[in-house]
């Protein structure tokens, strides 16, 4: 027993963040990872080329299209999708190993990936959709990205409406008007989900031992 109470064995969870591009989910994801030592970022496989500063194995597993398709056909991906002209997917093995050990994993994926992940690991997934405060704010954030061309910005704006239409499929929705408030909301969601009875694998044994002494 620690100073804060007993340590009860817990199954890990998969925290999924989705949003239209430019709504702030990547910034929120990075902030949550920095603040929570018990949370790690899922590393996706992708066929898109690395951006400046990205490292293979840390930011993504960069693979060619043929290699990606082999992974998908072999069932080695929990979810995958084609986003614009590239494929993205989540390797199965490291995720299943992590949650069995009680580790939590954060996913920065789109609605297609969230649907597939939920189908395969329904009881382990917690889905949060991030909305921008307005269309104007979304456009401004996309234009501020130096690495995206005007054509890419226009394409992402056109796709935003279709992506936003999937918000009812999520367990929680955060309107990212204020970064600090949004980050606090995410921390609250994570704290509550970690305490859910069905995730506490060691709770039954703990209670039984307690009852023996009563």
PyMOL commands that set and color helices and strands:
alter all, ss='L'
color gray80, all
select helices_A, chain A and resi 25-35+65-73+92-100+111-120+122-124+135-143+150-164+167-169+179-194+197-199+203-212
alter helices_A, ss='H'
color red, helices_A
select strands_A, chain A and resi 14-18+39-41+44-46+61-62+77-83+86-91+104-108+125-132+172-176
alter strands_A, ss='S'
color yellow, strands_A
deselect
rebuild
show_as cartoon
